Amino acid sequence: MNKLPLLMSAIVLTGHGGLDKLVYRQDFPVPNPRPGEVLIEVTACGLNNTDVWVRQGAYGTDENPKAVASWRRTAAEETLTFPRIQGADSVGKIVGVGAGVSAQRLGERVMVDFSIYNDDGDSLANIDYIGHGRDGGFAEYVVVPEENAYLVSNDLTDAELATFCCAYLTGEHMLDRAQVEAGERVLISGASGGVGSGLIQLCRARGAIPYALTSEAKLEAVKALGVEAAINRESLNLVEAVNQQLAGKSVDVVADLVGGQLFNSMLQVLRPEGRYTTAGAIGGAIVQLDLRTIYLKHLTIHGSSQGTRGAFQRLIQYINEGKIGPILDRKFKLSEFHKAQTYFMEKKFIGKVVVVPDAKWTDTALA
């Protein structure tokens, strides 16, 4: 095994605020794996909305939705400390192991389950994640618990593999929470983004029928992802536009990533006893709600974030069986992180944006 360096390049979050709080350093210490952990040489890492919201401190509190707060806003303990290396969607090679981990794992190509479970079961009540409660993959090296490093064996590039983790695990858990079954119709908002585009494929993988809401500019691109129909979210009468596309069929489940002004319409299009599941609020976190719509239609509302170990294992199986595929919009060098996150925040892309450590960058191999 080659001798590991003592220092590495990393994007370091120094506090809540603007892009200036993200500093590219080339002198950050390479972490050492503790007992039960592995050291991964990162080859690609995906960007997510959570990275932006945590940087901005945009999660608010129950008492003050405008308060500067991080992702674990209701937790008894705040685990985000600065400096912090963000990055949940890490892919790479195991190059070091801590005590209690077999040396046979050295050299494995792995995809990281980013969840810090804090529980042996499926409860996500006290969950945290890599890139928040501990350093993540916007760096040349990352240390994770051994159980979070999953061996992958397929022909996808590392950048393609880095499109799955956070987005698809979030989407799969949304479908689990709403108990989506084969044959049911699922209306997905924010369908061009990482979670939304993943949900389209995840619905198909379990035999459900996806319909998508997206901007007029992205209608054709979203149609190509495999939806039954793509609906312009800017329609003057959104409920009417959805009903027209479904041609008298009902919406069983809404998988909402937007919220904001779309929220009431999402409840209106649901059939009686339908289910609403949300894992995002990119269109606005504060919504208007008519409680009569919920109780008169016997609706069920699910909040969802991240996913269980079983859901992640299902993702690996889907990937290896070719039931879901990567949607890689663009990749950037790690040193171009400000440019990458600016591009991400403009929301003009389809699928996922990925960063690659400069030392691993090629124009073709990771495209």
C-alpha positions in Angstrom: 0.0 0.0 0.0 1.3 3.4 -0.9 2.2 5.7 2.0 -0.7 8.1 2.7 -0.2 11.9 2.8 -0.5 13.8 6.0 -2.4 16.7 4.4 -5.2 16.9 1.8 -7.3 19.3 -0.1 -10.8 20.0 1.2 -13.7 22.4 1.1 -14.1 23.6 4.7 -17.3 25.2 6.0 -16.2 27.9 8.5 -19.6 29.1 9.7 -23.2 29.9 8.6 -23.4 32.4 5.8 -22.6 32.9 2.1 -20.3 31.2 -0.3 -17.3 32.9 1.4 -17.8 30.6 4.3 -16.7 27.7 2.1 -12.9 27.8 2.0 -10.7 25.6 -0.3 -7.8 24.4 1.7 -4.8 22.3 0.7 -3.4 21.8 4.2 -6.2 20.1 6.0 -5.1 17.0 8.0 -5.9 13.6 6.5 -8.2 11.9 9.1 -7.2 8.6 10.8 -9.7 5.8 11.1 -10.7 4.9 14.6 -11.7 1.4 15.7 -14.5 0.2 13.4 -13.9 2.8 10.7 -12.4 2.9 7.3 -10.4 5.6 5.4 -11.7 6.3 1.9 -9.8 8.0 -0.9 -12.6 10.1 -2.4 -13.0 10.0 -6.2 -16.4 11.8 -6.5 -19.0 13.4 -4.2 -22.5 14.7 -5.1 -24.0 18.1 -4.2 -27.4 18.4 -2.3 -29.8 21.1 -1.2 -29.0 20.2 2.4 -25.4 21.4 1.8 -26.8 24.8 0.9 -29.4 25.1 3.6 -26.9 24.0 6.3 -24.4 26.6 5.1 -27.0 29.2 5.2 -28.4 28.0 8.6 -31.8 28.1 6.8 -33.7 25.5 8.9 -35.3 27.8 11.4 -36.8 26.6 14.7 -40.3 25.6 15.7 -40.6 29.0 17.5 -39.0 31.1 14.8 -38.9 29.9 11.3 -36.5 32.6 10.3 -33.9 31.8 13.0 -30.5 30.7 11.9 -30.4 27.0 12.7 -28.9 23.8 11.3 -30.4 20.6 10.1 -30.9 19.0 13.5 -33.0 21.9 14.8 -35.2 19.7 17.1 -32.4 17.5 18.4 -31.2 17.7 22.0 -27.6 18.0 20.9 -26.2 20.2 18.1 -23.6 18.1 16.2 -22.6 20.7 13.6 -19.3 22.3 14.6 -16.9 24.5 12.6 -14.7 23.9 10.7 -16.7 21.2 9.0 -16.2 19.3 5.7 -19.6 18.8 4.1 -20.5 16.2 1.4 -22.8 13.3 1.8 -22.6 11.4 -1.5 -19.0 10.0 -1.3 -17.6 7.4 -3.6 -14.1 6.1 -3.6 -11.6 3.4 -2.5 -10.8 2.1 0.9 -7.1 2.9 1.7 -7.0 2.5 5.4 -8.7 0.5 8.2 -9.1 1.0 11.9 -8.8 -1.6 14.6 -11.3 -4.4 14.3 -11.8 -4.0 10.5 -10.4 -6.6 8.2 -7.4 -5.6 6.1 -9.1 -7.5 3.2 -11.3 -4.4 2.7 -8.3 -2.4 1.5 -8.7 -1.6 -2.1 -12.5 -2.0 -2.2 -14.5 0.4 -4.4 -17.3 1.7 -2.2 -20.3 3.9 -2.1 -21.0 5.5 1.3 -24.4 5.4 3.1 -24.3 8.9 4.5 -26.6 8.3 7.5 -25.4 8.3 11.1 -28.1 6.2 12.6 -27.5 6.3 16.3 -29.9 3.4 16.7 -29.7 -0.3 15.9 -33.2 -0.4 14.5 -35.1 1.6 11.9 -36.0 4.6 14.0 -34.7 7.8 12.4 -35.8 10.1 15.3 -32.2 10.9 16.3 -30.5 10.5 12.9 -27.5 12.6 11.8 -25.5 12.4 8.6 -21.9 12.4 7.3 -21.1 15.9 6.2 -23.0 17.4 9.2 -22.3 15.5 12.4 -18.9 14.5 11.2 -16.7 15.4 8.2 -17.9 14.3 4.7 -16.6 13.9 1.2 -15.9 17.3 -0.2 -12.2 16.4 0.3 -9.6 14.0 -0.9 -10.1 11.6 2.0 -13.0 10.8 4.4 -13.4 8.5 7.4 -16.7 6.6 7.9 -18.0 3.7 10.0 -17.2 0.4 8.2 -20.9 -0.5 8.0 -21.5 2.7 5.9 -19.0 1.7 3.2 -20.8 -0.5 0.7 -18.8 -2.5 -1.8 -20.1 -1.8 -5.4 -19.5 -3.9 -8.4 -20.8 -2.4 -11.7 -19.7 -0.5 -14.8 -20.8 2.9 -13.7 -18.2 5.7 -13.3 -17.4 7.0 -9.9 -19.1 10.3 -10.7 -22.2 8.4 -11.8 -22.2 6.5 -8.6 -22.0 9.7 -6.6 -25.4 10.8 -8.0 -27.4 8.2 -6.0 -26.9 8.3 -2.3 -28.6 11.2 -0.6 -31.2 11.9 -3.3 -32.2 8.3 -4.0 -32.2 7.2 -0.4 -34.4 10.2 0.5 -36.7 9.3 -2.4 -36.9 5.6 -1.4 -37.8 6.4 2.2 -40.5 8.9 1.0 -42.1 6.0 -0.9 -41.6 3.7 2.1 -43.3 6.2 4.4 -46.2 6.5 2.1 -46.3 2.7 1.5 -46.4 3.1 -2.2 -47.4 0.0 -4.0 -47.3 -1.3 -7.6 -50.0 0.3 -9.8 -50.4 3.4 -7.7 -50.1 6.8 -9.2 -47.5 9.2 -7.7 -47.4 12.9 -8.4 -43.8 14.2 -7.9 -43.0 17.9 -7.5 -39.5 19.2 -8.2 -39.1 16.4 -10.6 -36.0 17.7 -12.4 -33.8 17.8 -9.3 -31.8 15.0 -7.6 -34.5 13.6 -5.4 -37.3 14.2 -7.9 -35.6 12.6 -10.8 -34.6 9.7 -8.6 -38.2 9.3 -7.4 -39.3 8.8 -11.0 -37.0 5.8 -11.4 -37.8 4.5 -7.9 -41.5 4.5 -8.6 -40.9 2.5 -11.7 -38.7 0.1 -9.8 -41.5 -0.9 -7.5 -44.2 -0.8 -10.2 -45.8 2.5 -9.4 -46.7 5.1 -12.0 -44.9 8.5 -11.7 -46.3 11.8 -12.9 -44.1 14.9 -12.7 -44.5 18.6 -11.9 -41.8 20.8 -13.4 -41.1 24.1 -15.0 -42.2 24.7 -18.6 -38.5 24.9 -19.7 -37.8 21.4 -18.4 -41.0 19.6 -19.5 -39.4 17.7 -22.4 -36.3 16.7 -20.4 -38.4 15.4 -17.5 -40.6 13.5 -19.9 -37.5 11.7 -21.1 -36.8 10.4 -17.6 -39.7 8.0 -17.8 -42.8 9.7 -16.4 -46.3 9.0 -17.5 -46.8 12.7 -18.0 -45.0 15.9 -17.2 -47.2 18.8 -16.1 -46.3 22.5 -16.1 -46.2 23.7 -12.5 -46.8 27.2 -13.7 -50.3 26.4 -15.1 -52.9 29.0 -14.2 -55.1 26.2 -12.7 -52.7 23.5 -11.5 -55.4 21.2 -10.2 -57.2 21.3 -13.5 -53.9 20.7 -15.4 -53.2 17.6 -13.2 -56.7 16.2 -13.6 -56.5 16.7 -17.4 -53.3 14.8 -17.6 -54.6 11.9 -15.5 -57.7 11.7 -17.6 -60.1 10.8 -14.8 -57.6 8.6 -12.9 -56.8 9.5 -9.3 -53.6 10.5 -7.5 -52.8 8.1 -4.8 -49.7 9.7 -3.4 -48.0 13.1 -3.7 -44.3 13.2 -3.2 -43.6 16.9 -2.6 -40.2 18.5 -2.6 -41.3 22.1 -3.3 -44.0 23.1 -0.8 -44.6 26.9 -0.9 -47.6 28.0 -3.0 -48.0 24.5 -4.5 -48.9 22.9 -1.2 -52.6 23.4 -1.2 -52.9 22.3 -4.8 -51.0 19.1 -3.9 -53.6 18.2 -1.3 -56.5 19.1 -3.6 -55.4 16.6 -6.3 -55.1 13.7 -3.9 -57.9 11.2 -3.9 -59.8 10.6 -0.6 -57.6 8.6 1.7 -54.6 9.6 -0.3 -51.1 10.1 1.2 -48.8 13.1 1.1 -45.1 12.7 1.7 -42.5 15.5 1.8 -38.8 15.7 2.2 -38.1 19.3 1.1 -39.4 22.8 0.8 -37.4 24.4 -2.0 -40.4 26.6 -3.0 -41.0 27.8 0.5 -41.2 26.2 4.0 -44.1 28.2 5.3 -47.4 27.1 3.6 -51.1 27.8 3.9 -53.2 24.8 5.0 -56.9 24.3 5.1 -57.3 21.6 7.7 -60.8 20.8 6.3 -59.1 19.3 3.2 -57.2 16.9 5.4 -59.9 15.7 7.6 -62.8 15.6 5.1 -60.7 13.7 2.6 -59.1 11.4 5.3 -55.6 12.3 4.1 -52.3 11.1 5.6 -49.3 13.4 5.8 -45.8 12.0 6.2 -42.6 13.9 6.9 -39.5 12.1 5.6 -35.7 12.6 5.7 -32.9 10.3 4.8 -33.7 6.5 5.0 -33.1 3.2 6.7 -30.3 0.7 6.3 -32.7 -1.5 4.5 -33.7 1.2 2.0 -30.0 1.9 1.3 -29.4 -1.8 0.7 -32.3 -1.8 -1.7 -30.7 1.1 -3.6 -27.5 -0.9 -4.0 -29.5 -3.8 -5.4 -31.5 -1.6 -7.8 -28.2 -0.1 -9.1 -26.5 -3.4 -9.6 -29.6 -4.9 -11.3 -29.9 -1.8 -13.6 -33.4 -0.9 -12.3 -32.2 2.7 -11.6 -29.6 4.7 -13.4 -27.5 7.8 -12.8 -28.6 11.2 -14.1 -25.4 13.2 -14.0 -25.8 16.7 -15.3 -22.3 18.1 -14.8 -19.1 17.6 -12.8 -16.7 20.2 -11.4 -13.2 20.1 -9.9 -13.2 20.3 -6.1 -11.2 23.5 -6.3 -14.1 25.0 -8.4 -16.6 24.4 -5.6 -17.9 27.9 -5.5 -18.7 27.7 -9.2 -20.3 24.2 -8.7 -22.6 25.3 -5.8 -23.5 28.5 -7.7 -24.5 26.4 -10.7 -26.4 24.1 -8.4 -28.4 26.9 -6.7 -29.4 28.3 -10.1 -31.5 25.1 -10.6 -31.2 24.9 -14.3 -29.8 21.4 -14.3 -31.5 17.9 -14.6 -30.5 15.3 -12.1 -27.3 15.7 -10.1 -24.1 17.9 -9.9 -20.9 16.2 -8.7 -17.4 17.4 -7.6 -14.2 15.5 -8.2 -10.9 16.0 -6.3 -8.5 17.8 -8.6 -6.0 15.0 -8.4 -8.6 12.5 -9.7 -9.9 14.8 -12.5 -9.9 13.6 -16.1 -11.9 15.0 -18.9 -13.4 11.6 -19.8 -12.9 8.9 -17.2 -15.3 10.3 -14.7 -17.7 12.1 -17.0 
